């Protein structure tokens, strides 16, 4: 199996970085400190990564083609998790939240 392409590794690393330092989708999450909610039990953090990776598309060379969209969907899930009154732009589909 060939190594994971550099662009895909970058997309995953950058997503993890912005998630961990509280700067993921600032226009959506704003001043919400979502980090304590995600690490309290762990399964929430698992779901955030599942959504990001399930939504992320790559081209034939393994390069991400929709990294901003994948990050946004993960951020929408976080926002809904910490603020149950928030409704995502469109409901999550089963394939987006599937754990592999």
Steps between C-alpha positions, in 0.01 A plus 500: 500500500648840407543764767216745561552800270652810657193714420272257682733484798504881503118518494472262796776672696357847440152386599637349823699818570206738459274264693745473790579869532136610479515675162294261288244693290508821706209645304283211621644416840605852597580528868363157591767302682397162370818317601393390849182351352694291251750343736276432798391160372701464180221372277414856398855555379481169316184619322662830399784315328259248345295782344809682375645188338167367368423831329855560374535415130831432331592495134668210318837615635375503859484878526206646698249684282256631762694552822306818597168319456612204712621734775175695486285187540706394802461849644124487446485177699704661781276805504188283519657288773584797724191704401199271443298795367736532202389326183756415230440634148383151409443196723783252531466196283579153634813464287643822649482370858591138433781368718736261320 
